[in-house]
Amino acid sequence: RSNELFAMLELTPLADRRVGTFSTGERQKLSLARALIHDPPVLILDEPTFGLDVMAARAVVDAIRMLKEQGRTIILSTHIMRIAEKLCDRIGILYRGRLHALGTLDELKARFAAPDLEEVFFAAVESD
């Protein structure tokens, strides 16, 4: 299982290195691998692309997408609207500890007459 996760997250070249030598991005990907090692049915991710360069972030997003396609339940917290648009079936807009809106991307865009999730966010928090 660890070899599969290392390949999925592009960590294989790091397998023989000490964790103390890993960059922030490499540590972030390793944390995701650790969370997945026991094949949990539900995965809770808080800012999974934080600290990652563009290539590493893409590998993590692709891995999350693959897990989603396998039927895994994923609860994702992110400030990067593009990632939420790509990965989430349902989106909750949280601001200052309060849920301002909940629905699919299409439902939210229709409800707030917004072209994308960023505009949905602003409309949702400003309407309350």
N, C-alpha and C positions, 0 to 999 in steps of 0.2 A: 504493500500500500504506500509506503513512503517513497519508493521509486516512482510510482504513478503520480503522486502529488508533486514531487520535485520536477518531473517532466512537465506536468500541467502548468506549474507556476514558474517554469524556466529557472529552476534552482539547481539542476543537475551539475552544472560546472562548479558549484560551490560546495558540493557534498563533502569534500575532504578538507575544507577550511574550518577554522575555529570560528564560532559564532561571534566572538569578540572582535573579529576583523571585518564583520559585515557592515555594509552601509545602512543607512536608515531604511532605504527602500528594500534592501535584501532582508532586513529584519522584519519589515512589514509583511513581505511575502512568506517568510518563515512562520510568522504568527498565524497567517491564514492556513498554512499547511498543518500546523499544530492543531488548529481548531477542527480541521477536517479529518485528522488521522483516525478517529474512531467512528467516522461515517455517521455523524449525528443527523437525525431527521429534520431538525430545525437549526438554522444557523443565524446568529445575531451578529451583524457587522456594523461597527461604528467607524465611519470614514475610512473604508478599506484601501483607498488610494492615497491617503495622506502620506506625504514624504516621498512619493514615487516619481521617477522620471516618466516621460511620455510612454516609452516602450514598456516599462514595468507596469504602469497603470493599465495599459492596454491588456497585458497578460492577465492581470487580476480581474478586469472587467470581463474578459473572455472566459475565465475560469468560473466566475459567478454566473454568467449566462449559461454555461454548460451545466452547472449544478441546477439552475432553474429548469432547464430543459429536461433534466432527469427527474423532475418532480419534487425537488427539495424545497422546503419552505425557508425563505430567506427574509429576515427583517433587516432592512438597510437604512442607516442614518447617513446622510450626505448633504453637503452644502453645494455640491456640483450638480446643477440641474440637469445637465446633459446626461450624466450617469443615471439619474433617476428616470429620465425619459426613456433611456435605452433598456433598463433592467426591470423596472417596476410594473407590476400588473395593477396595483392599487397604490395610491399616493396619499399620504397625510401631510398637510401643511402645518408644521408646528412653529410657533413664534412666541417667544417669551413665556414658555411653559404652557401654552394653550393651543389646542387643536382648532385651527381656523377653517379647514376644509378637508374632505376625504372623498376619494373616488378614483375612477380610472383617469388616465391622462385625457382621454377624449371627453369624459364627463366634466372634468374640471375646466378644460378649455372652453367648452360650451357654456358652462355655468357663469364663467367670468368673462366671456367674449374675448379670450386671450389667444394669441397665436402660438405661445409656447409656455413651458412650465415656469420660466422666470417671470413672465408677465402674470401668470396665474398667482404666483406667490405674492407679488406686490398688490394685486387686486384683492386677494383674500385677506391679507393683513390690514389693508387700508379700509376695507369695507366694514370692519368690526369696530 
